[in-house]
């Protein structure tokens, strides 16, 4: 068996941030070969992942990153078992590295392809190598679970605890950053279910309109007045159903989200809202 020096163990520990005894054991199995020892440690991380595969992942963090010109924004969710890990430096740094690579590689749209990208930490390695190293160090279940993208004009928001994140996509010529972020914050707080009414179940909408028409006709009012009454009540129904564009804007509830956007020549297109553990 090759002699494993204290210096070799120390060097491997500095590279991996793993316990001294784990580094020494890996070097012994690898016959003193540092690269092979690292691969052995990563294999151990895979075993940890398999062993803990059924564990609940109710903690985690959501990371958002935009290009310098604001033309592209990405959102990434990583879930884990415990709050200390979710808020820890290792997971935060890894999430930031993933977001940076996701932003730099616009053709990547799956987690699997994301983890194949180059590591910014170690030359010749991948993000998956970094992931396995982190897993081996932390030794709990961690999953890179979701990615999302948006192009300008868009807004984003992540709550201070990193557990709620929103990407909001608009259409129009004016990228009003404050307004778009405000809509993203609105979505985080008000939890709309759809952007526009045509995304609701058409049968449910038709049934509600019929009910309101029957109620209004019972008043004996003229048809043109009945139509206005029903249209007004349908707007209330759409708010109750969580239709974003009809909701009073959280930043200024004197106008709806649609009206606030229209003032800047914008229109709501879509949104992605994630909430970890809820």
Backbone bond lengths (Angstrom), bond angles and torsions (degrees), N, CA, C in turn:
res aa  C-N    CA-C-N  psi(-1)  N-CA   C-N-CA  omega(-1)  CA-C   N-CA-C  phi
1 X - - - 1.470 - - 1.527 109.77 -
2 X 1.318 114.95 133.95 1.464 119.37 -178.78 1.522 110.32 -63.72
3 X 1.319 114.91 144.88 1.468 119.36 177.33 1.515 109.50 -74.43
4 X 1.327 115.74 127.38 1.467 121.05 -179.52 1.522 107.83 -102.25
5 X 1.309 115.84 112.28 1.461 119.90 -176.85 1.523 110.70 -81.88
6 X 1.321 114.32 157.51 1.465 120.20 176.87 1.524 110.29 -61.35
7 X 1.331 116.53 -34.65 1.461 120.81 -179.97 1.524 111.10 -65.34
8 X 1.348 116.38 -38.73 1.465 120.04 179.38 1.522 111.17 -66.83
9 X 1.333 115.03 -40.54 1.468 119.60 178.59 1.523 109.74 -64.90
10 X 1.329 116.01 -43.03 1.465 120.37 -179.52 1.525 110.59 -62.83
11 X 1.323 116.55 -41.36 1.461 120.43 -179.37 1.529 110.91 -63.67
12 X 1.336 116.87 -41.50 1.461 120.52 179.51 1.520 110.60 -68.06
13 X 1.300 116.72 -38.40 1.469 119.99 177.54 1.520 110.84 -62.85
14 X 1.323 117.25 -41.56 1.467 120.87 179.76 1.528 110.95 -64.79
15 X 1.324 116.62 -32.60 1.461 120.33 179.01 1.521 112.69 -74.92
16 X 1.337 116.28 -36.96 1.464 120.63 -171.59 1.521 114.31 -106.95
17 X 1.352 116.19 -18.38 1.468 121.78 -176.40 1.526 111.42 61.30
18 X 1.339 117.32 27.82 1.453 122.31 178.58 1.532 110.34 -99.64
19 X 1.334 118.06 163.58 1.468 120.67 -178.67 1.528 112.93 -57.80
20 X 1.315 116.34 148.73 1.465 122.26 -177.94 1.523 111.77 -56.61
21 X 1.340 116.76 -43.39 1.456 119.77 -176.90 1.533 111.40 -66.49
22 X 1.353 117.01 -37.10 1.465 119.97 177.37 1.517 110.63 -65.28
23 X 1.336 116.02 -38.79 1.469 120.21 178.51 1.531 111.38 -66.94
24 X 1.309 115.35 -42.09 1.464 119.08 179.76 1.521 111.29 -63.95
25 X 1.341 116.45 -43.25 1.459 120.95 179.96 1.531 110.87 -62.09
26 X 1.317 116.25 -42.19 1.461 120.41 -179.85 1.524 110.96 -65.34
27 X 1.315 117.24 -40.63 1.464 121.02 178.18 1.529 111.18 -65.04
28 X 1.323 115.89 -37.98 1.463 119.51 177.78 1.523 110.30 -63.95
29 X 1.331 117.67 -44.43 1.469 121.41 178.51 1.527 111.35 -64.57
30 X 1.334 115.82 -31.23 1.466 120.41 -177.26 1.520 112.84 -90.26
31 X 1.329 117.26 3.35 1.461 120.66 -179.83 1.514 112.56 65.01
32 X 1.336 115.90 28.96 1.459 120.50 178.31 1.513 114.72 89.30
33 X 1.338 118.10 -3.25 1.469 122.44 -179.76 1.531 108.92 -79.21
34 X 1.324 115.91 114.54 1.464 120.43 -174.84 1.530 112.51 -63.24
35 X 1.327 117.44 -45.73 1.469 120.42 -178.97 1.521 111.19 -62.36
36 X 1.335 116.09 -41.67 1.460 119.59 178.95 1.529 110.87 -66.72
37 X 1.326 116.11 -35.31 1.469 120.56 178.04 1.524 110.83 -63.23
38 X 1.334 115.92 -39.63 1.465 120.18 177.94 1.521 110.37 -63.14
39 X 1.339 116.92 -41.86 1.458 120.38 178.34 1.527 111.22 -63.85
40 X 1.317 116.91 -37.61 1.473 121.12 177.35 1.530 110.02 -62.77
41 X 1.323 115.58 -42.83 1.466 119.82 178.70 1.524 110.86 -63.24
42 X 1.329 117.20 -38.36 1.470 120.25 178.95 1.533 111.31 -68.50
43 X 1.317 116.47 -34.43 1.465 119.82 175.38 1.522 110.46 -63.44
44 X 1.330 115.85 -38.11 1.464 120.59 176.67 1.526 110.22 -62.62
45 X 1.341 116.26 -38.08 1.463 120.12 178.32 1.520 110.43 -62.33
46 X 1.341 117.01 -38.99 1.460 120.85 177.38 1.515 111.95 -62.42
47 X 1.321 116.80 -37.39 1.471 121.23 178.16 1.528 110.02 -66.63
48 X 1.325 115.84 -38.58 1.474 120.24 177.70 1.517 109.59 -62.55
49 X 1.339 115.81 -44.17 1.458 121.42 -179.52 1.528 110.79 -60.50
50 X 1.323 117.41 -42.81 1.462 121.75 179.41 1.522 110.84 -66.51
51 X 1.312 116.88 -43.43 1.464 122.15 -178.05 1.527 111.51 -62.22
52 X 1.333 116.70 -35.54 1.460 121.04 -175.34 1.535 112.22 -101.91
53 X 1.328 116.18 16.35 1.468 119.89 -172.74 1.527 113.68 -61.72
54 X 1.318 117.99 -26.92 1.464 120.83 -178.84 1.526 112.85 -89.95
55 X 1.323 118.00 -3.28 1.457 120.94 -178.57 1.532 111.06 -69.45
56 X 1.330 115.69 145.68 1.468 120.96 179.86 1.530 110.78 -72.06
57 X 1.324 115.78 142.34 1.473 121.02 176.74 1.523 108.57 -119.52
58 X 1.328 115.30 78.54 1.468 121.04 -176.91 1.524 112.78 -96.39
59 X 1.324 116.62 1.80 1.467 121.41 176.73 1.535 108.62 -117.21
60 X 1.304 115.77 175.46 1.457 119.50 178.74 1.513 111.26 151.39
61 X 1.325 114.84 -168.16 1.460 119.01 178.43 1.517 110.26 -148.81
62 X 1.321 114.99 149.55 1.455 123.26 176.55 1.521 107.45 -110.96
63 X 1.317 116.26 133.38 1.464 122.50 -177.68 1.522 109.50 -122.36
64 X 1.317 115.74 134.80 1.463 121.94 177.33 1.523 108.59 -122.66
65 X 1.330 116.14 139.70 1.464 120.70 178.54 1.523 108.87 -143.72
66 X 1.346 115.90 135.10 1.460 121.54 178.72 1.522 110.34 -116.29
67 X 1.318 115.52 151.31 1.466 120.09 174.31 1.519 109.28 -66.95
68 X 1.325 116.69 160.15 1.462 121.14 -176.36 1.529 112.11 -57.28
69 X 1.331 116.68 -35.59 1.471 119.47 -179.12 1.528 112.65 -89.96
70 X 1.332 116.58 1.25 1.462 120.40 177.60 1.510 115.05 74.93
71 X 1.335 117.39 8.38 1.463 120.25 -175.69 1.526 112.68 -75.55
72 X 1.309 117.17 -26.21 1.466 121.76 -179.23 1.523 110.48 -135.63
73 X 1.316 115.40 141.74 1.461 121.35 177.27 1.525 108.76 -136.02
74 X 1.326 115.92 141.00 1.467 120.38 177.38 1.521 109.41 -123.41
75 X 1.332 115.58 153.61 1.464 121.50 176.26 1.522 107.84 -133.76
76 X 1.315 115.50 138.46 1.459 122.96 -174.35 1.524 109.29 -134.28
77 X 1.344 116.65 136.31 1.459 120.92 175.98 1.519 109.67 -117.93
78 X 1.338 115.91 129.89 1.460 122.48 172.75 1.526 107.50 -123.95
79 X 1.324 116.97 126.83 1.461 120.66 -179.85 1.525 110.17 -110.68
80 X 1.330 115.02 155.17 1.469 121.16 -178.60 1.520 108.88 -152.19
81 X 1.321 116.13 -174.21 1.464 120.65 -174.77 1.521 114.29 -89.09
82 X 1.330 117.42 -33.46 1.471 119.23 -170.19 1.520 112.77 -129.38
83 X 1.328 115.30 151.75 1.461 121.74 179.53 1.531 113.02 -63.60
84 X 1.346 119.34 -40.53 1.471 118.84 178.50 1.521 113.03 -59.14
85 X 1.327 116.91 -37.71 1.465 120.35 178.12 1.529 109.93 -69.81
86 X 1.341 116.38 -42.08 1.469 120.88 -179.60 1.525 111.74 -58.67
87 X 1.331 115.88 -37.49 1.455 119.76 -178.58 1.513 114.22 -96.53
88 X 1.334 115.99 3.30 1.463 120.14 -175.59 1.510 114.08 -78.44
89 X 1.312 114.96 163.09 1.465 121.96 -176.92 1.522 112.26 -64.46
90 X 1.331 117.49 -39.22 1.461 120.24 -176.13 1.527 111.70 -62.64
91 X 1.322 116.78 -50.35 1.454 119.59 -178.82 1.524 110.99 -67.46
92 X 1.335 116.58 -38.95 1.470 120.56 179.14 1.520 111.17 -61.20
93 X 1.317 116.38 -46.63 1.468 120.40 179.98 1.527 111.52 -64.31
94 X 1.337 115.99 -40.70 1.458 119.52 179.24 1.527 110.44 -65.63
95 X 1.322 117.47 -42.28 1.466 121.40 178.52 1.526 110.81 -61.28
96 X 1.319 116.71 -42.43 1.465 120.51 179.13 1.530 111.34 -64.01
97 X 1.338 116.38 -39.78 1.465 120.64 178.71 1.527 110.76 -65.13
98 X 1.319 116.10 -41.48 1.466 120.27 178.21 1.528 110.88 -63.62
99 X 1.326 116.42 -44.07 1.465 120.04 -179.62 1.529 110.80 -62.72
100 X 1.335 116.74 -40.50 1.460 120.46 179.51 1.528 111.26 -63.29
101 X 1.317 117.07 -41.92 1.452 120.78 179.35 1.538 111.29 -70.76
102 X 1.307 115.89 -35.20 1.464 120.20 177.51 1.527 110.11 -64.10
103 X 1.310 116.48 -41.34 1.458 121.39 178.97 1.523 111.25 -67.14
104 X 1.326 116.17 -36.36 1.471 121.00 -177.82 1.522 113.19 -78.54
105 X 1.342 116.89 -12.06 1.472 120.65 -177.00 1.528 109.26 -128.10
106 X 1.319 117.31 78.53 1.469 121.34 -173.30 1.521 115.20 -63.20
107 X 1.345 117.16 -15.87 1.466 119.91 179.44 1.524 112.60 -79.18
108 X 1.323 117.78 -12.22 1.465 121.97 -177.46 1.525 110.29 -85.32
109 X 1.341 115.95 124.00 1.462 120.24 -176.92 1.522 113.61 -131.90
110 X 1.336 117.61 9.00 1.461 120.54 176.48 1.522 109.40 -131.19
111 X 1.328 115.53 154.91 1.457 120.59 177.79 1.528 110.11 -62.89
112 X 1.312 116.15 -39.50 1.466 120.45 -179.77 1.527 111.11 -57.63
113 X 1.328 116.38 -45.89 1.462 119.94 -179.70 1.526 111.45 -71.70
114 X 1.316 116.65 -32.96 1.464 120.35 177.19 1.520 110.62 -59.43
115 X 1.321 117.23 -46.40 1.465 120.94 -175.92 1.528 112.87 -70.67
116 X 1.334 117.08 -12.41 1.458 120.86 175.84 1.527 112.12 -81.86
117 X 1.334 116.94 -12.97 1.460 120.91 -176.99 1.522 111.36 -70.17
118 X 1.311 115.06 160.75 1.470 120.74 -176.63 1.521 112.24 -63.36
119 X 1.318 114.57 143.03 1.455 121.63 172.02 1.521 109.51 -73.29
120 X 1.315 116.29 136.65 1.468 120.25 173.86 1.528 109.86 -87.54
121 X 1.322 115.27 -7.93 1.460 121.94 -176.27 1.520 112.04 -90.77
122 X 1.352 116.11 -41.01 1.463 120.83 -175.19 1.523 110.42 -134.04
123 X 1.319 117.14 121.65 1.462 121.71 179.75 1.522 110.40 -60.30
124 X 1.333 115.66 137.90 1.455 120.48 177.90 1.514 114.25 82.17
125 X 1.317 118.36 -0.98 1.466 122.26 179.88 1.523 109.57 -112.29
126 X 1.333 115.70 170.38 1.464 121.77 -179.29 1.528 110.88 -112.65
127 X 1.319 114.50 170.70 1.462 119.13 174.43 1.531 110.70 -62.57
128 X 1.329 116.91 -30.97 1.459 119.10 177.34 1.530 111.38 -66.10
129 X 1.350 116.54 -35.58 1.467 119.78 174.75 1.526 110.16 -62.11
130 X 1.312 115.94 -43.99 1.474 120.35 177.73 1.527 110.33 -62.02
131 X 1.336 115.49 -39.95 1.462 120.73 179.60 1.525 111.36 -61.86
132 X 1.333 116.51 -45.10 1.459 120.31 -179.54 1.525 111.22 -67.21
133 X 1.320 116.41 -36.08 1.465 119.69 176.02 1.528 110.64 -62.77
134 X 1.320 116.27 -43.43 1.466 120.55 178.44 1.523 110.73 -63.88
135 X 1.314 116.08 -43.09 1.464 120.81 179.93 1.523 111.29 -62.18
136 X 1.329 116.76 -40.44 1.461 121.22 179.60 1.523 111.14 -65.25
137 X 1.318 115.52 -34.53 1.470 119.69 179.36 1.522 111.86 -75.27
138 X 1.323 116.70 -44.97 1.470 120.83 -173.23 1.527 111.93 -82.58
139 X 1.344 116.61 -36.10 1.459 123.00 175.77 1.533 113.99 59.87
140 X 1.339 114.48 47.17 1.451 120.08 165.82 1.526 107.87 -144.96
141 X 1.319 116.38 166.97 1.457 120.44 -177.06 1.523 110.55 -67.98
142 X 1.313 116.02 125.60 1.464 123.14 177.46 1.524 106.59 -133.81
143 X 1.334 116.63 135.27 1.463 120.93 -177.84 1.527 109.47 -134.83
144 X 1.332 115.55 127.06 1.465 119.75 168.45 1.522 104.90 -81.39
145 X 1.321 117.06 106.09 1.461 119.82 -164.12 1.519 115.86 -100.71
146 X 1.334 119.15 -35.10 1.464 119.97 -174.03 1.525 111.01 -147.38
147 X 1.343 114.90 151.20 1.456 120.83 168.94 1.524 108.03 -136.00
148 X 1.320 116.25 152.41 1.466 121.63 177.48 1.525 108.79 -148.56
149 X 1.333 115.62 156.52 1.462 121.34 -178.89 1.532 110.48 -134.37
150 X 1.329 115.79 155.48 1.464 121.47 172.15 1.522 108.24 -149.79
151 X 1.322 115.41 148.47 1.464 121.76 176.38 1.524 109.52 -111.52
152 X 1.324 116.45 154.22 1.456 120.64 178.89 1.534 110.41 -61.53
153 X 1.344 117.06 143.81 1.462 126.44 0.38 1.529 111.81 -81.13
154 X 1.305 116.06 127.36 1.463 120.69 -180.00 1.528 109.24 -148.51
155 X 1.316 114.81 161.60 1.457 120.52 177.23 1.519 109.45 -132.11
156 X 1.312 115.82 154.29 1.464 119.93 179.58 1.517 110.20 -140.78
157 X 1.323 114.08 158.48 1.469 120.15 179.03 1.512 109.22 -157.55
158 X 1.329 116.25 136.28 1.461 122.41 171.36 1.517 107.77 -127.20
159 X 1.321 116.01 128.20 1.460 120.28 178.90 1.524 109.99 -63.52
160 X 1.332 116.23 156.27 1.469 120.69 -172.98 1.525 113.36 -59.23
161 X 1.333 117.38 -26.58 1.470 119.43 179.23 1.531 112.67 -87.12
162 X 1.323 116.82 -0.13 1.457 120.98 178.02 1.517 114.87 73.96
163 X 1.335 117.97 9.40 1.462 120.37 -173.67 1.525 114.03 -99.15
164 X 1.318 117.70 -13.53 1.457 121.51 177.67 1.518 108.74 -128.04
165 X 1.321 116.12 128.85 1.459 120.34 179.91 1.514 111.46 -138.37
166 X 1.338 115.65 147.99 1.463 121.17 -178.45 1.518 110.22 -136.90
167 X 1.328 115.86 136.90 1.460 123.19 165.92 1.523 106.44 -117.33
168 X 1.333 116.34 124.45 1.459 121.36 179.95 1.519 109.23 -116.47
169 X 1.325 115.99 127.71 1.464 121.46 -179.88 1.526 110.03 -107.71
170 X 1.313 115.66 127.83 1.455 121.21 177.19 1.521 109.67 -118.37
171 X 1.335 116.05 174.07 1.462 122.61 173.39 1.516 107.95 -128.79
172 X 1.318 116.68 143.09 1.457 120.99 -179.86 1.506 111.10 146.47
173 X 1.313 115.55 177.71 1.463 120.79 -175.04 1.527 113.01 -94.96
174 X 1.345 116.84 -19.74 1.467 119.97 -174.14 1.521 110.73 -105.44
175 X 1.313 116.53 115.20 1.471 120.33 178.16 1.524 108.90 -92.72
176 X 1.325 116.62 80.88 1.465 122.09 178.97 1.529 108.35 -80.15
177 X 1.322 116.55 99.87 1.470 121.31 -171.71 1.522 112.38 -59.15
178 X 1.336 116.96 -43.06 1.470 120.07 -177.94 1.524 111.29 -65.26
179 X 1.331 116.61 -43.64 1.463 120.26 179.88 1.523 110.78 -64.92
180 X 1.321 116.68 -45.71 1.466 120.87 -177.90 1.526 111.20 -64.12
181 X 1.319 116.78 -40.26 1.469 119.60 175.71 1.531 109.55 -66.13
182 X 1.332 116.16 -37.87 1.465 119.67 178.50 1.519 112.07 -61.05
183 X 1.332 116.84 -39.41 1.468 120.28 177.64 1.529 110.15 -67.38
184 X 1.332 116.42 -39.48 1.467 119.62 177.13 1.532 110.79 -61.74
185 X 1.323 116.63 -41.76 1.465 120.87 176.98 1.525 110.37 -64.26
186 X 1.321 116.79 -40.55 1.460 121.82 176.81 1.526 110.18 -57.32
187 X 1.325 116.51 -46.47 1.467 121.40 -179.54 1.527 110.82 -62.50
188 X 1.335 116.39 -40.45 1.466 120.25 178.67 1.528 110.80 -61.02
189 X 1.337 116.76 -40.56 1.463 121.21 -174.83 1.524 113.37 -84.41
190 X 1.344 117.42 -42.78 1.464 121.83 -172.87 1.532 114.02 -91.11
191 X 1.295 117.77 -14.43 1.467 123.64 174.46 1.533 114.07 54.35
192 X 1.312 118.87 54.41 1.471 119.05 175.69 1.520 110.28 -61.67
193 X 1.327 115.49 156.59 1.464 119.88 -178.77 1.526 112.47 -98.89
194 X 1.335 116.82 -31.19 1.470 122.08 179.91 1.520 108.65 -141.87
195 X 1.340 116.14 167.57 1.469 120.48 178.43 1.520 110.53 -83.32
196 X 1.340 117.08 -50.77 1.464 121.71 -175.37 1.523 110.68 -128.38
197 X 1.343 114.99 163.87 1.455 120.27 -173.95 1.522 113.27 -65.50
198 X 1.342 117.27 -26.46 1.463 118.42 -178.70 1.525 113.18 -70.97
199 X 1.337 116.77 -5.38 1.462 120.96 175.91 1.525 112.03 -88.79
200 X 1.337 116.92 -9.42 1.456 120.98 176.98 1.526 109.85 -77.23
201 X 1.326 116.09 166.20 1.457 122.01 175.49 1.533 108.21 -63.81
202 X 1.320 116.74 116.70 1.465 120.67 -175.13 1.527 111.97 -61.80
203 X 1.323 117.65 -32.51 1.467 120.89 179.64 1.527 110.82 -66.84
204 X 1.340 115.96 -39.41 1.463 120.61 179.38 1.530 110.02 -66.94
205 X 1.327 116.34 -41.35 1.469 120.96 179.63 1.532 109.78 -64.54
206 X 1.340 117.08 -44.98 1.463 121.29 -179.46 1.525 111.29 -63.11
207 X 1.316 116.52 -40.33 1.466 121.10 179.42 1.522 111.04 -63.30
208 X 1.336 116.31 -42.07 1.460 120.40 179.88 1.524 111.07 -66.97
209 X 1.333 116.59 -41.77 1.469 119.36 178.80 1.534 110.55 -63.21
210 X 1.307 116.96 -42.54 1.471 120.66 178.53 1.520 110.91 -60.61
211 X 1.313 115.66 -43.05 1.471 119.74 179.49 1.518 111.28 -61.81
212 X 1.310 116.19 -43.72 1.471 120.40 -178.77 1.521 111.87 -68.51
213 X 1.332 116.53 -36.49 1.466 120.23 177.06 1.523 110.43 -63.19
214 X 1.331 116.16 -45.48 1.471 120.27 179.30 1.523 111.03 -60.19
215 X 1.331 116.61 -42.12 1.467 120.61 178.95 1.521 110.94 -63.65
216 X 1.338 115.62 -43.49 1.465 119.74 -177.77 1.523 111.56 -68.00
217 X 1.337 117.96 -37.51 1.465 121.48 179.89 1.518 111.17 -64.82
218 X 1.323 115.70 -30.11 1.463 120.13 -179.34 1.522 111.86 -65.36
219 X 1.325 116.97 -17.14 1.469 121.03 179.25 1.522 111.55 -80.75
220 X 1.340 116.70 -14.51 1.452 120.23 179.82 1.512 114.43 79.90
221 X 1.312 118.25 9.97 1.462 121.45 -179.29 1.530 110.63 -74.47
222 X 1.349 116.76 159.04 1.472 120.60 178.40 1.525 111.23 -63.37
223 X 1.353 114.85 156.81 1.467 120.34 -176.30 1.525 112.93 -58.45
224 X 1.360 117.44 -39.10 1.468 119.42 -178.55 1.522 111.72 -66.67
225 X 1.307 117.07 -32.65 1.470 121.48 177.20 1.524 109.60 -73.98
226 X 1.334 116.01 -40.15 1.471 120.77 178.15 1.522 110.36 -58.87
227 X 1.327 116.49 -42.84 1.466 121.22 -179.45 1.522 111.00 -60.49
228 X 1.330 116.18 -42.95 1.466 120.33 179.61 1.523 111.14 -66.39
229 X 1.325 116.49 -40.46 1.471 120.89 179.13 1.528 110.07 -62.53
230 X 1.329 115.61 -45.70 1.467 120.24 -177.93 1.523 110.33 -65.69
231 X 1.329 117.44 -42.56 1.469 120.49 179.05 1.527 111.13 -60.18
232 X 1.323 116.75 -40.99 1.465 120.58 178.76 1.515 112.14 -65.03
233 X 1.337 116.04 -42.27 1.457 119.96 -179.47 1.527 111.45 -71.53
234 X 1.324 117.04 -30.16 1.466 119.71 176.71 1.531 110.74 -66.44
235 X 1.315 117.04 -34.25 1.467 119.97 176.67 1.530 110.16 -62.33
236 X 1.323 115.87 -40.89 1.465 120.08 176.52 1.523 110.22 -63.60
237 X 1.321 116.22 -41.25 1.469 121.71 177.85 1.522 110.25 -60.67
238 X 1.329 117.29 -42.65 1.460 120.75 -179.52 1.535 111.21 -65.16
239 X 1.314 116.97 -36.46 1.468 119.82 175.51 1.522 109.91 -63.15
240 X 1.325 115.64 -44.87 1.471 120.65 179.88 1.532 111.65 -62.47
241 X 1.332 116.46 -30.85 1.464 121.65 -179.88 1.523 112.80 -83.90
242 X 1.336 116.82 -1.41 1.457 120.85 176.36 1.517 114.41 81.70
243 X 1.326 117.57 32.88 1.467 120.96 177.69 1.532 108.30 -82.68
244 X 1.299 116.39 116.12 1.463 122.32 -172.45 1.523 113.46 -53.08
245 X 1.323 117.55 -51.68 1.464 119.77 -171.06 1.521 113.02 -64.59
246 X 1.326 119.04 -21.24 1.465 122.17 179.55 1.527 112.76 -91.47
247 X 1.319 117.49 -13.62 1.465 119.98 -176.92 1.526 111.18 -69.58
248 X 1.343 118.02 139.44 1.464 119.70 171.73 1.531 108.92 -58.87
249 X 1.315 117.21 131.52 1.462 122.27 -175.23 1.526 109.30 -66.95
250 X 1.315 116.61 126.27 1.466 121.29 -175.57 1.523 112.40 -60.87
251 X 1.319 117.10 -30.37 1.472 120.91 -178.94 1.524 110.78 -75.62
252 X 1.333 117.16 -32.32 1.470 122.94 179.57 1.521 107.72 -152.52
253 X 1.338 116.49 94.79 1.465 119.45 -172.02 1.526 113.90 -78.02
254 X 1.337 117.09 9.03 1.462 119.74 173.26 1.522 110.79 -77.89
255 X 1.322 117.01 -8.59 1.459 122.17 178.73 1.519 109.66 -137.60
256 X 1.315 116.47 158.48 1.454 120.21 176.57 1.534 109.19 -81.76
257 X 1.337 115.75 168.52 1.464 120.37 176.14 1.523 109.67 -59.19
258 X 1.335 116.51 -42.28 1.463 120.77 179.94 1.525 111.24 -61.12
259 X 1.327 116.93 -43.26 1.466 120.72 -179.86 1.521 111.71 -65.90
260 X 1.334 116.57 -40.92 1.464 120.34 179.31 1.522 110.66 -61.98
261 X 1.316 116.77 -41.50 1.463 120.78 178.78 1.530 111.18 -68.94
262 X 1.324 116.43 -42.77 1.465 121.00 -177.58 1.525 111.68 -60.79
263 X 1.322 117.41 -32.32 1.466 121.18 178.42 1.526 112.06 -61.02
264 X 1.331 115.81 -23.86 1.472 121.16 178.95 1.536 111.53 -108.13
265 X 1.325 116.09 14.29 1.454 119.89 179.50 1.511 113.95 70.84
266 X 1.320 116.80 29.36 1.462 121.83 -177.10 1.523 111.27 -117.82
267 X 1.320 114.88 158.51 1.457 121.82 178.41 1.518 109.13 -139.23
268 X 1.317 117.09 139.10 1.465 121.52 178.74 1.522 110.11 -70.72
269 X 1.331 116.50 136.05 1.460 121.86 179.97 1.528 111.52 -115.29
270 X 1.327 116.89 -52.41 1.464 120.28 -177.03 1.524 109.43 -162.60
271 X 1.325 115.57 166.66 1.464 119.39 173.41 1.526 109.18 -150.55
272 X 1.318 114.07 154.38 1.462 122.39 173.06 1.518 107.13 -123.57
273 X 1.316 116.71 121.21 1.471 121.68 179.26 1.513 109.00 -122.64
274 X 1.333 116.30 121.31 1.459 121.57 177.71 1.532 109.07 -117.03
275 X 1.321 115.27 142.47 1.470 120.38 175.53 1.530 107.52 -138.25
276 X 1.309 116.66 118.56 1.456 121.60 -179.34 1.525 109.89 -78.10
277 X 1.308 115.12 128.38 1.462 120.39 176.90 1.514 113.87 76.92
278 X 1.339 117.79 15.31 1.453 118.34 179.80 1.506 112.92 -173.21
